[in-house]
């Protein structure tokens, strides 16, 4: 009788564990699906993505911002001055504005650059010429952010795909 009770106890324990195994498998599948491009990386590319992830980890002075509704891009904002950003397109093959840099122009101005002589930053997505610096005066809706930023930037895009 004690053997039967022991077997039933073991079977019951196994059955109780099965749902958590199924949940773990489902969670692992979710992770594999969500991070498929990252999991394919090797060597230097894997080190690079880990370095970027570390920059936006809790306690960092960079914060991720979701700008996908406005532009299909994710933004990283430095939080010390809140005046420098970088955007990454989620679909770089669909635009030539794959990476967009937003830089505080104060140092350029201090060193003699008249940023107002740069071309005006386009108010529409897809109008930037890669590697061309633009001046944004902060007075109109910046299309990649989807809002008026109310501060000056020099902005450049890079086409990587």
NORCORZI-V270166 format. One record per backbone hydrogen bond with DSSP energy under -1.0 kcal/mol. CO is the residue of the C=O (numbers start at 1). NH is the residue of the N-H. Records with the same first field share a line. If there is no record, write none. Layout:
CO->NH  NH
//
This chain:
1->5
2->6
3->7
4->8
5->9
6->10
7->11
8->12
9->13
10->14
11->15
12->16
13->17
14->18
17->21
18->22
19->23
20->24
21->25
22->26
23->27
24->28
25->29
26->30
27->31
28->32
29->33
30->34
31->35
35->39
36->40
38->41
42->45
43->47
44->48
45->49
46->50
47->51
48->52
49->53
50->54
51->55
52->56
57->60
61->79
63->77
65->75
67->71
72->90
73->67
74->88
75->65
76->86
77->63
84->78
85->102
86->76
87->100
88->74
91->94
92->95
98->89
99->158
100->87
101->156
102->85
103->154
105->109
106->110
107->111
108->113
109->112
113->115
114->117
115->118
119->135
124->127
129->132
134->155
135->121
136->153
138->150
142->146
147->142
153->136
154->103
155->134
156->101
157->131
158->99
//
